[in-house]
């Protein structure tokens, strides 16, 4: 059995209602999650951005091509290696070689730290790992060095029929750490080996609104099973599918949905006696890297966008923005060294293998922290407790992350169902 690490949250004070509720129902929750993952295969890996407002805790982004393994606590490497080995064996029990396909933008030295850490973890799990790039500009092997000084050899990918290969290297498994935001390269199409994760859920096809529609189903099921208002773990959201910020097309749709979300959030605040001002986060419906994100506290904020702001919203990594998702804003109640912070959980299949805080010294509790100037602080680890049982004689901090880990795994479960549906559509 793979046990979850005992992590220390930056939250302080008495356990909140949601945390206590999850701790009290720990055994039943674990059994419920186990049954659901028997029915739906979890994605190979994922990272989940959570926001904890105190009154609610919910995912705001689920990335299926995570790029921050270098920010995980080094002490959790053995757990990550065990989970990687178990996940790869599921697809290819006799695998001895793994081909790692990174993003093309290898000039990002911090991203190369992530690639180096992934390679190290896979090698530690017992696999020969080589890095093959789909970048058409790469014509011969290149020696790269990451921000931390790790040397990486990146080779041009080759095809042998329907197999992706490198010279003297014919791997059983291909691990994608490329989110395909710029589209699926011909080189990666119709591949015989398992692509993990599948190319059908790259950002060239995937929409956040589709993920959160499935997540809402999961949250309702969980809430029904454990006598919990699903809103406490699920951000309200709406979407607009025909948007052009530079031409100011789709503004009416955005303004209407901002108005509706503010009203719906105010109703929930009144229902739960929450004294706070609702706000809405507007972001690209596909893509990562914190690009194309804005906050609206009124309808006027949409019409008041200047040209610079509209330009910032018009494009994200590898594509222009033509669709947006609008989410209920969830202010963070967590702080690290006096700065606002949000937890990011990393999972391999359905197992939490660690995470870190995204911290920003120049942002407020109701702003996006995935922005220039952010930094990361790995979750601290505490081995004083053997289980998240509130009856165990140990400090509260190691237990605080249990509820957050449950919410993260609910997002992974939603992603599992999302992948199933994407594959059904592609079949």
ZAMARGU-4260 file (C-alpha; in steps of 0.2 Angstrom, whole numbers, plus 5000, padded with zeros to 4 digits):
<rodrens>
0) 5000/5000/5000 | 5006/5018/4996 | 5003/5029/5011 | 5001/5048/5009 | 5014/5059/5016
5) 5011/5069/5032 | 5012/5087/5026 | 5012/5103/5036 | 5000/5117/5031 | 5003/5135/5033
10) 4986/5137/5040 | 4985/5141/5058 | 4972/5141/5072 | 4958/5129/5076 | 4953/5116/5063
15) 4939/5122/5052 | 4923/5114/5049 | 4928/5106/5033 | 4944/5100/5039 | 4936/5092/5055
20) 4922/5084/5044 | 4934/5076/5033 | 4945/5069/5048 | 4930/5062/5056 | 4925/5053/5041
25) 4942/5048/5036 | 4939/5029/5034 | 4923/5031/5024 | 4931/5044/5013 | 4946/5033/5009
30) 4935/5018/5005 | 4924/5029/4994 | 4939/5036/4984 | 4946/5018/4982 | 4930/5012/4974
35) 4929/5027/4962 | 4947/5025/4956 | 4943/5006/4953 | 4930/5012/4941 | 4940/5026/4933
40) 4959/5025/4929 | 4968/5041/4936 | 4979/5051/4925 | 4997/5047/4925 | 5001/5063/4935
45) 4993/5079/4939 | 4995/5095/4948 | 4981/5104/4957 | 4980/5122/4962 | 4969/5124/4978
50) 4962/5139/4986 | 4958/5138/5004 | 4947/5153/5010 | 4943/5145/5027 | 4925/5143/5024
55) 4928/5133/5008 | 4942/5124/4999 | 4942/5120/4981 | 4953/5117/4966 | 4955/5131/4954
60) 4966/5123/4941 | 4970/5105/4937 | 4985/5103/4926 | 4988/5085/4918 | 5006/5089/4912
65) 5014/5096/4928 | 5030/5106/4926 | 5036/5109/4944 | 5043/5092/4950 | 5059/5102/4955
70) 5049/5111/4968 | 5043/5095/4978 | 5051/5091/4995 | 5067/5081/4992 | 5062/5069/5006
75) 5047/5063/4997 | 5057/5057/4982 | 5056/5038/4988 | 5037/5040/4988 | 5037/5048/4971
80) 5048/5034/4964 | 5037/5020/4970 | 5022/5028/4963 | 5030/5031/4946 | 5036/5013/4946
85) 5018/5007/4950 | 5010/5018/4937 | 5022/5013/4923 | 5020/4995/4927 | 5001/4997/4924
90) 5004/5001/4906 | 5020/4991/4902 | 5025/4978/4916 | 5041/4974/4908 | 5046/4992/4904
95) 5065/4995/4906 | 5066/5011/4896 | 5056/5027/4897 | 5056/5041/4884 | 5053/5058/4891
100) 5046/5071/4879 | 5047/5089/4886 | 5041/5106/4881 | 5050/5114/4866 | 5054/5130/4876
105) 5071/5123/4883 | 5077/5141/4886 | 5067/5141/4902 | 5080/5135/4914 | 5068/5133/4928
110) 5058/5121/4917 | 5073/5111/4914 | 5075/5109/4933 | 5058/5101/4932 | 5064/5089/4918
115) 5080/5085/4927 | 5070/5080/4943 | 5058/5069/4933 | 5073/5061/4924 | 5081/5058/4941
120) 5065/5051/4949 | 5062/5039/4934 | 5080/5033/4935 | 5078/5030/4953 | 5063/5020/4950
125) 5074/5008/4939 | 5071/5015/4922 | 5084/5020/4908 | 5078/5037/4904 | 5082/5048/4888
130) 5075/5064/4883 | 5068/5066/4866 | 5061/5083/4859 | 5048/5086/4846 | 5055/5103/4842
135) 5057/5104/4823 | 5071/5116/4826 | 5082/5103/4835 | 5092/5094/4822 | 5105/5086/4833
140) 5108/5081/4851 | 5110/5096/4862 | 5118/5097/4879 | 5108/5109/4890 | 5110/5115/4908
145) 5096/5119/4920 | 5095/5134/4932 | 5102/5123/4946 | 5116/5117/4935 | 5109/5100/4930
150) 5116/5094/4913 | 5103/5087/4901 | 5105/5079/4884 | 5091/5082/4873 | 5089/5072/4857
155) 5078/5074/4841 | 5064/5062/4842 | 5063/5049/4828 | 5050/5038/4821 | 5051/5019/4817
160) 5034/5015/4809 | 5022/5019/4823 | 5035/5019/4837 | 5044/5034/4844 | 5063/5030/4846
165) 5080/5037/4848 | 5096/5029/4842 | 5098/5012/4850 | 5083/5016/4861 | 5066/5008/4858
170) 5056/5012/4874 | 5040/5004/4880 | 5032/5020/4887 | 5032/5038/4881 | 5030/5051/4895
175) 5023/5067/4889 | 5028/5083/4899 | 5023/5093/4884 | 5005/5100/4886 | 5003/5102/4867
180) 4996/5119/4869 | 5003/5123/4852 | 4994/5108/4844 | 4999/5089/4842 | 5015/5088/4831
185) 5013/5075/4817 | 5028/5066/4825 | 5017/5062/4840 | 5002/5057/4831 | 4996/5038/4829
190) 5010/5032/4840 | 5010/5013/4845 | 5017/5015/4862 | 5007/5021/4877 | 5007/5040/4878
195) 5006/5046/4896 | 4995/5056/4898 | 4986/5053/4882 | 4987/5066/4868 | 4968/5068/4868
200) 4969/5079/4884 | 4982/5091/4878 | 4978/5109/4879 | 4975/5109/4860 | 4959/5100/4864
205) 4956/5101/4883 | 4945/5115/4891 | 4945/5120/4909 | 4926/5122/4908 | 4924/5103/4903
210) 4935/5098/4918 | 4925/5109/4930 | 4909/5102/4923 | 4915/5084/4928 | 4922/5090/4944
215) 4905/5097/4949 | 4897/5080/4946 | 4911/5073/4957 | 4908/5086/4971 | 4889/5083/4971
220) 4892/5064/4973 | 4905/5067/4987 | 4893/5079/4995 | 4879/5067/4995 | 4889/5053/5002
225) 4896/5063/5016 | 4882/5076/5020 | 4892/5091/5014 | 4886/5106/5003 | 4896/5103/4987
230) 4899/5122/4986 | 4911/5120/5000 | 4923/5111/4988 | 4917/5117/4971 | 4920/5134/4964
235) 4905/5141/4955 | 4909/5144/4936 | 4902/5149/4919 | 4910/5151/4902 | 4910/5161/4886
240) 4914/5152/4870 | 4916/5166/4857 | 4928/5180/4863 | 4940/5191/4855 | 4947/5204/4867
245) 4956/5214/4855 | 4940/5217/4844 | 4930/5218/4860 | 4919/5204/4854 | 4910/5193/4868
250) 4910/5207/4881 | 4892/5205/4883 | 4893/5187/4887 | 4907/5190/4899 | 4898/5204/4908
255) 4882/5194/4909 | 4891/5179/4917 | 4901/5191/4929 | 4884/5198/4935 | 4877/5180/4937
260) 4892/5173/4946 | 4893/5188/4958 | 4874/5186/4962 | 4876/5167/4965 | 4891/5169/4976
265) 4882/5182/4986 | 4868/5170/4989 | 4880/5156/4995 | 4889/5169/5006 | 4872/5173/5014
270) 4867/5155/5016 | 4883/5151/5025 | 4884/5168/5035 | 4900/5173/5026 | 4905/5192/5027
275) 4915/5194/5012 | 4914/5203/4995 | 4911/5191/4980 | 4923/5193/4965 | 4925/5183/4949
280) 4941/5177/4941 | 4941/5177/4922 | 4954/5166/4913 | 4958/5157/4897 | 4948/5141/4895
285) 4963/5132/4889 | 4982/5133/4894 | 4993/5136/4909 | 5007/5148/4915 | 4995/5160/4923
290) 4993/5170/4907 | 4976/5177/4902 | 4969/5180/4920 | 4959/5195/4927 | 4949/5199/4942
295) 4931/5207/4941 | 4922/5214/4956 | 4908/5221/4945 | 4902/5221/4928 | 4910/5238/4925
300) 4927/5230/4927 | 4924/5221/4910 | 4919/5236/4900 | 4933/5246/4908 | 4948/5236/4901
305) 4961/5246/4892 | 4970/5241/4877 | 4985/5234/4887 | 4974/5224/4898 | 4964/5217/4883
310) 4981/5213/4875 | 4986/5203/4891 | 4970/5193/4890 | 4970/5190/4872 | 4984/5177/4872
315) 4991/5162/4882 | 5005/5150/4879 | 5005/5144/4861 | 4988/5151/4856 | 4976/5165/4856
320) 4961/5166/4868 | 4944/5163/4860 | 4935/5155/4875 | 4936/5160/4893 | 4930/5152/4910
325) 4923/5163/4924 | 4926/5156/4941 | 4919/5161/4958 | 4934/5170/4966 | 4941/5161/4982
330) 4952/5172/4993 | 4966/5163/5001 | 4968/5162/5020 | 4985/5155/5019 | 5001/5165/5022
335) 5019/5160/5021 | 5032/5171/5029 | 5019/5185/5029 | 5015/5183/5010 | 4999/5176/5003
340) 5001/5158/4997 | 4991/5144/4989 | 4995/5125/4990 | 4999/5116/4974 | 4997/5097/4976
345) 5006/5084/4965 | 4998/5067/4962 | 5005/5052/4953 | 4989/5043/4948 | 4978/5044/4963
350) 4992/5046/4976 | 4997/5063/4983 | 5016/5063/4982 | 5019/5081/4989 | 5018/5098/4984
355) 5022/5116/4987 | 5016/5133/4991 | 5015/5146/4977 | 5019/5162/4986 | 5018/5180/4980
360) 5024/5195/4990 | 5016/5208/4979 | 4998/5201/4977 | 4983/5201/4988 | 4973/5187/4995
365) 4960/5189/4981 | 4972/5189/4967 | 4980/5176/4955 | 4997/5171/4962 | 5002/5162/4946
370) 5011/5178/4940 | 5028/5185/4938 | 5036/5188/4955 | 5030/5172/4963 | 5041/5159/4972
375) 5039/5142/4978 | 5041/5134/4996 | 5040/5115/4997 | 5028/5108/5009 | 5036/5104/5026
380) 5035/5085/5031 | 5031/5079/5048 | 5032/5060/5053 | 5026/5062/5070 | 5008/5055/5065
385) 5005/5038/5057 | 4988/5042/5051 | 4976/5057/5049 | 4965/5051/5064 | 4961/5066/5075
390) 4962/5054/5090 | 4980/5052/5088 | 4991/5061/5100 | 5000/5073/5089 | 5000/5091/5083
395) 4986/5098/5072 | 4997/5104/5058 | 5001/5087/5050 | 4982/5084/5049 | 4977/5100/5041
400) 4981/5095/5024 | 4971/5079/5025 | 4955/5088/5019 | 4965/5097/5005 | 4972/5081/4999
405) 4955/5074/4998 | 4949/5089/4987 | 4965/5087/4976 | 4961/5068/4974 | 4943/5073/4969
410) 4950/5084/4955 | 4961/5069/4950 | 4945/5058/4949 | 4936/5072/4939 | 4951/5071/4927
415) 4950/5053/4926 | 4932/5054/4920 | 4937/5068/4909 | 4950/5057/4900 | 4938/5043/4898
420) 4925/5054/4889 | 4939/5062/4878 | 4944/5045/4873 | 4926/5040/4869 | 4924/5055/4858
425) 4940/5051/4849 | 4936/5033/4846
</rodrens>
